[in-house]
Amino acid sequence: MPQNGFTTTILHSDRLQSVEHGAVHKPIHTSSEYAYADARELAAVFQGKAGFTYGRQGTPTTTALEAKISKMEAGTGTVSFATGMAALAAVFSTLLRKGDHLLSSQYVFGNTNSLLGTLAELGVEVSYVDPTDIAQVRAALRPNTRMVFTETIANPGTQLADLAGIGELCRELNLVYVIDNTLTSPWMFQARSVGASLVMNSLSKYISGHGDALGGSITDTGLYDWSGYANIYDSYRKGPATGWGLLQIKKKGLRDMGGTLSADSAHRIAVGAETLALRMAAHCSNALALARMLQAHPGVARVLYPGLPEHPQYERATQLFGGRYGGLLGIELADGVDCFDFLNRLKIVLMATHLGDTRSLALPAAHTIYYEMGAERRAQMGIADSLIRVSVGIEDQADLLHDFDQALQACLA
Ligand SMILES: *Cc1c(COP(=O)(O)O)cnc(C)c1O
């Protein structure tokens, strides 16, 4: 981060560029096309000069958001996308080719798991490993491995990858290291600090925070030397090599595949991001209090949360995230407490998918977001049939604890 703190930097980011009429927000630019008075200027922009051509490749509004995200992640550049999935699809499909090997965490977001299946059908070798154990990660590498992918805190099992260990391994072997930072957000964790090459964020989650916009981003940390990466096309080997990877992701992922973030969503995400630090602090403290309460509750068999000392990666989480453990937790209910009955008795908590919203959300994971993948893969990912995934919101803490307690008490009665 620059000299200023996290929130100061985000709040004043737009003003540091030239905002029209002294407006404090970057306007929502709705123009699809950008015209130039001089045809040579138009040609120059097409040939790489900074500027805008067609909205599918970005607008001044998405560019302003990208600048903010680069600051949050301490990166050298960011490309935004219509959703987090569009961002992940762009990274994998533009940087990997048939015959390359991608090593992925076995605990990934369900839709990412499905996307990796599609990639495998197209000829990329994809294999899965337990990323909490560096010995297993090392053993799973192949001569054709090009990229290693993991999330920070897995959803909903809350397993925590050996992020620093994988970073060292990737640096040693010159592999592209991609981290999905969605569950932690750049307020809790900058993936650059463990040597990530690229950082993905679903902007739909904590960064926008209010459940009213979808978006995704890829940030280059500047740590990877793309001059040695075989899959960069000649046309993108322009300028300093630090920019080549992101240029290819932008040209192929936005221009050719078209998963572009709308200016309207970019604006909402930028406004939401202003309070990321305040909201995350509330998510984290509510989740920790709830995890402690539930762990001692007779209606609960097990709580999955990295902030509990019983969590297998508690020490690692404490060290990497500075004593903050995120807003997501898993609850395995006690025998005899039916997960549907329990959820139906919650009064404040919404039964909904999504996470990172200001409101608390809960769902029965095996029966919803992890239904399609089947029982075998669920077992591999540690998802029990009774597992409830909770995205803890920023409600007043006492109200939240009371809501869970009253629902559990009613189920036990
Ligand atoms: C939600 C999520 C995504 C996908 O993001 P969308 O914006 O919903 O497409 C990817 N990874 C993780 C960890 C997520 O939670």
The ligand as an SDF file (V2000), in Angstrom:
LIG
                    3D

 15 15  0  0  0  0  0  0  0  0999 V2000
  -18.3680  -16.4210   -5.5330 C   0  0  0  0  0  0  0  0  0  0  0  0
  -17.0170  -16.9570   -5.7470 C   0  0  0  0  0  0  0  0  0  0  0  0
  -16.4820  -17.0340   -7.0330 C   0  0  0  0  0  0  0  0  0  0  0  0
  -17.2600  -16.6180   -8.2540 C   0  0  0  0  0  0  0  0  0  0  0  0
  -17.5780  -15.2590   -8.2320 O   0  0  0  0  0  0  0  0  0  0  0  0
  -18.8990  -14.6760   -8.9600 P   0  0  0  0  0  0  0  0  0  0  0  0
  -18.6640  -13.2190   -8.9010 O   0  0  0  0  0  0  0  0  0  0  0  0
  -20.0910  -15.1290   -8.1910 O   0  0  0  0  0  0  0  0  0  0  0  0
  -18.8830  -15.2150  -10.3510 O   0  0  0  0  0  0  0  0  0  0  0  0
  -15.2090  -17.5470   -7.1790 C   0  0  0  0  0  0  0  0  0  0  0  0
  -14.4930  -17.9530   -6.1130 N   0  0  0  0  0  0  0  0  0  0  0  0
  -14.9670  -17.8830   -4.8610 C   0  0  0  0  0  0  0  0  0  0  0  0
  -14.1190  -18.3240   -3.7250 C   0  0  0  0  0  0  0  0  0  0  0  0
  -16.2480  -17.3840   -4.6420 C   0  0  0  0  0  0  0  0  0  0  0  0
  -16.7350  -17.3440   -3.3890 O   0  0  0  0  0  0  0  0  0  0  0  0
  1  2  1  0
  2  3  1  0
  2 14  2  0
  3  4  1  0
  3 10  2  0
  4  5  1  0
  5  6  1  0
  6  7  2  0
  6  8  1  0
  6  9  1  0
 10 11  1  0
 11 12  2  0
 12 13  1  0
 12 14  1  0
 14 15  1  0
M  END
$$$$
